[in-house]
């Protein structure tokens, strides 16, 4: 994959936006409410699959090397054993999937489908990881429904609002910021 300077700048910008959005956090239990999922979805919509995923890979790697850019100001390799790390991993794949769905079609229908699938995909990786860490690594007794109760259900209203914002905002941003060029 050949990346232009513009691609690298935009990937870095979205990695930084994801980091900043992790600090906008409302702790409501084991998983805080942040604006990260909004930025991740926008990365896929605006940057496309490859550069969007690169932006989130950059964010996760910077956190893993120790920069305190994960929610709550955490970072480092031990973050892998935190119950919310699955959500961070999902960001890479979510940006890629959202970007892939909308690379050829930027209609409201395509964007809406991508946003819904991307939001669901965050839960598909995040909730089982949450459950796995809670039950195996932390040794706590929790049912899978309990994991859904803590890591999914309370977030649905906010994710619906973020999805609407992403759909509306992306159409305007796409007009103003032409798609990053990626050559293979």
N, C-alpha and C positions, 0 to 999 in steps of 0.2 A: 504494500500500500504506500503510495507516494502522497505525502501531505505537503500542502503549500504553507508558507509562513502564516497566511490568513487562517488556515485551518488550525494551526497550532495555537495561534493567539485566541481564537474563539473557543477551542477546547480548554485552554487555560482559564479563560474568562468564566466559562460555565463551571469549571472545577472550583474556582474561587466563589462563584455565586452559590454553589452547593454548600461550601464551607460556611459562608456567611449565613445562609438560611438555616444551618444547624444551630446557630446561636439564637435564632428566633424560636424559642422553645417554651412550651407550656407543659410542665410535668403533671401528668394525670394518673400516674401509676408506673408500672415497670417500663412502659414505652411512652416517651413524650410526644406531644404534638409539635411538629416542625413544618416549615415550608419546603423542606427538601424534595418531597415528591413532586411538588409543582415545578421546581427548577429542573429536576430529572426529566420530567415529561416534556418541558419546553426545550431541553437540550436535544432530545430526539426529534421533536417537531421542527426545530429551526436548523439544527446542524446536520440532520440526517443520521443514518444508522451508525456509520463508522466513526465520525468525528464526535457524535453524541456519546457513544460508548467510550471513546477515548477520554472524553472529559470526565466521565464518572470513574473510569479506571484510574485516571490521574488523581482524582479526589481520594479514592479508597487507598491507593498506594501511599499518598502523602500522609494520610492518617496512620497507616500501618507503620511507617518509618518513625513515627513519634510526634508529628505535628498535632497539637490539640484542636483538631478541626471536626471531630465527631460531636454529636450532641452532648451537652454537658461539659464540653471542653476536654473530652478524652481523646486518646490516641495511643498508638503503640501496638506491638504485636499481640499483646494480651487482649486487645479488643476483639480478636477472633473468638475468644471464649465469653464474650458478652452476649446476653440474650437478644440484643437488637442488631447484631452484626449481620444477620441474614437479610435484614432490610437494606443495609449498605451494599451487600453483594448484589442484591436484586437491582440496584440502581444501574449497574453496568448493562445488564441484560434488558432492563426496561427501556433505557435510552435507545438501545439497538433495535428492539422490537418496534417501538413507537416510530423511530426513524424509518425503518424498513417499510412499514405499512404506508407511510405518507410520502415517501420519496418521489413517487410518480404522480400522486394525486393529492392535491392540497385542498380539496373540497371540504366543506363543513362536515359532510357525512364521513369521509375518510378520517379526518382529524378526530371527530367524535368517537369513532370506532377505535382508533389508535389510543386515545386517552383512556377509554374504558378498559381496553385490554391491558394497557400499561399499568393502570391502577390495580387491576386484579392480579397482574403478574407480581407486583410488589408483595402482595399478600401470599401468593403461591410459594414464594421462596422465604419470605420473612416469618410467617407464622409457624411453619414446620421447624425452622431453625430455632425460633424462640422456644418451642416445645421441647426440642432435642436438648438444648442447653439447659433448660430448667429441670428436665427429668434426669438427664445423664450426668452432665458436668456439675450442676448445682445440687443434684440429688433431691430436689423438691418433688413432692407429689402433686401433680397437676394433670387433669384430663386434657384431651385435645380440645374439647369444648371450652375448658378453662383458658387454654391458650387463645382461642378465638375471642373469648370474653375480655381478655386483657390486651391482646395485640391486634384486634381487627374491629370488632363490633363498635367500640366507642369512637372509632376514627372514620366511620363511613360518612356521617354528615359533613365533616370537614373535607373529606376527600371528594365528595360530590361538589362542594363549593369550589375546591381547587381545580376540579375537572372543568367546571364551567369557566373559571378564570383562564385556565390554560387554553381552552378552545377559543374564547374571544380574543385573548391576548396574542395567541400565536398567529391568527390571521393578519393582525396589524403588524406584528414583528416580521413575519415572512415577507410582507410587501416592502418593508423598510430595510431589511437585511437579507439580501439574496442568499440563497443556499450556499454553504461553504463548498468549495470545489474539492472533490476527492478523486484522485486518479489511481487506477490500479495497473 
